[in-house]
Amino acid sequence: MVTHTLVFSFPETMSGPDRERFFSELADTIRGTGLAESFDHRPHLPLPSDTHAPVFVSSAMAEVRCADLAALKKLSVHPLLGEFVLRWHDRFPYQVVWINSDATSPLA
């Protein structure tokens, strides 16, 4: 099982209902590809030290789980996902970083 973890930073102009729509549509898009085993997302829990974040202040995170790296590679270039990203990024230019990890690999 491979996990694709995304950390989002949304602009202040993106309202709570907009964020709910974003994640609802993202979940539908990912499930619609048939390539992911699961999708989950959660909001960031702010701390006072967030103002010192060296990259950006996080807004939320999401996890996509795929059976293997091959499935994740197919998902990452799937046209439905590309359309979703372009549409939402045009409306709300958000930032995102991610990491891919294998649940079977031991932590160092």
CORSULNOR-V359500 format. One record per helix or strand. SS is the DSSP state (H for helix, E for strand). FROM is the first residue (numbers start at 1). TO is the last residue. If there is no record, write none. Layout:
SS:FROM:TO, SS:FROM:TO
//
This chain:
E:2:9, H:16:33, E:38:43, H:48:52, E:60:66, H:69:76, H:79:91, E:95:102
//
